[in-house]
Amino acid sequence: MSDPAIEQFFHERKEAWLKKNLKATMSEMEVRAKQLECDQFFELKNWLPDAAQRIESRALASHPSKFSHPSTGVGKKNKANGTYVTPILFLGHRSPDGFLRTGNVTCAEVDSVGNAAELDVEDFLRLKLSDGITLLDHIEQKTASAQALLRLDGYDFEQLRTSFLVVKSPPKNIVTNSKIKQVYFLVGEGEYHQLSILTHSAYLFEQRRRIDAIRFSEQAKEAREKRRNNQLGENYQEIYHLTTIGYGGTKPANISVLNNQNAGKAHLLLSMPPELSPRNVQLPTRNFFGEALYPKQLQVTFQAFHRLLSTGHNNVNIRKGRDYRIQEYLDQLILKMWQVRKAFVEQEYSRPEGLPAYQKIWLFPEHEQERADNQAWLAELIQDATRYFNVSYKRVLGSTAFVLGDTEHFAFAEVIEQNKEALL
């Protein structure tokens, strides 16, 4: 099989082998002997059967266990010391359901774990041939190219093919380990839910790639520079409170291939509950009167109003004092009105449906124009505000409260007439 990608692969390996084994003090005959040894070592009939055996110590994995505990793995040493964990290769299926899950994020490549000494075989299987398909896929699909490559004298094609496909074939026996702390919950006869999942390393580093693109792309750098110079530029994004986590210490290759490619560093986004600012006003859900405005807020006002009525006089000073206390009530009502309106502006995503229709027009920001154009709702508001003044006064003073007569109601009507504009 003669494909440019395969030829380039062996050319680079031969050069690296010769660079390592040739010495400046060697004679021409010794150099020639080393070159022949190199050619023989990398000859397909010799290298491929050996590679098919060595690849058993590596495995493709979407969720490598080493990210949970670095002592676990798939190598021969792991099998010997009881830290072997079955490699999981799950690619999922893409579905436009809006969920961040396996299959819905496209990643450049699948991760792999195992002995680092066999990485050259994995690199060989990951080669993209001239048709854009990887060599591993060719072998799996038994294409003519794969058959031309693996049909060697003295070796069975199917046996070689099966040996290479071990890298992505799930073992028959599924094995976990206490070191990776997988928690399962029994839900039925022989059925379990897994409560603690392993790290999807491809997604982990895809997230890092996208974050780095947002932060360090040429467009972002140019936009930041223009902003510093007070020039008009494209919009850009910032991601704050990032944390960088390291896997593998000084030897990231011991964790996985993707971990080694990213120097063992991945980004963690801030995952904390939102900071909620205290709200100074309770948003009404059924009635503004009694939920946003309630008698206790006006206790001093109603007590002073009651003392004025208790004098038994009806002179100018008493009437001015009475009107002043009514105005205090309306001032508190208007203050709460603006606080509620502001809160509804900030809370765009929900509106209470239980409010009376006129209060929706009065309080919701989306009805601002309707409030100004049609003021029929204002009559209902004035009627309820008057009624609630009477109710609140009786609630604060209890059995000592006077029955408010026409004089007080007329006085309230006059004061509220002066405040109509403030209620719009």
Secondary structure, 3 states (H helix, E strand, C coil): CCCHHHHHHHHHHHHHHHHHHCCCCCCHHHHHHHHHHHHHHCCHHHHHHHHHHHHHHEEEECCCHHHCCCCCECCHHHHHHCCECCCCCCCCCCCCCCCCCCCCCCCCCCEEEECHHHHHHHHHHCCECCCCCEHHHHHHHCCHHHHHHHCCCCCCHHHHHHHHHCCCCCCCCCCCCHHHCCCEEEEECCEEEECCCCCCHHHHHHHHHHHHHHHHCHHHHHHHHHHHCCCCCCCCCCCCCCEEEECCCCCHHHCCHHHHHCCCEEEECCCCCCCCCCCCCCCCCCCHHHHCECHHHHHHHHHHHHHHHHCCCCCHHHHHHHHHHHHHHHHHHHHHHHHHHHHHHHCCCCCCCCCCHHHHHHHCHHHHHHHHHCCCHHHHHHHHHHHHHHHHHHHHHHHHCCCCCHHHHHHHHHHHHHCHHHHC
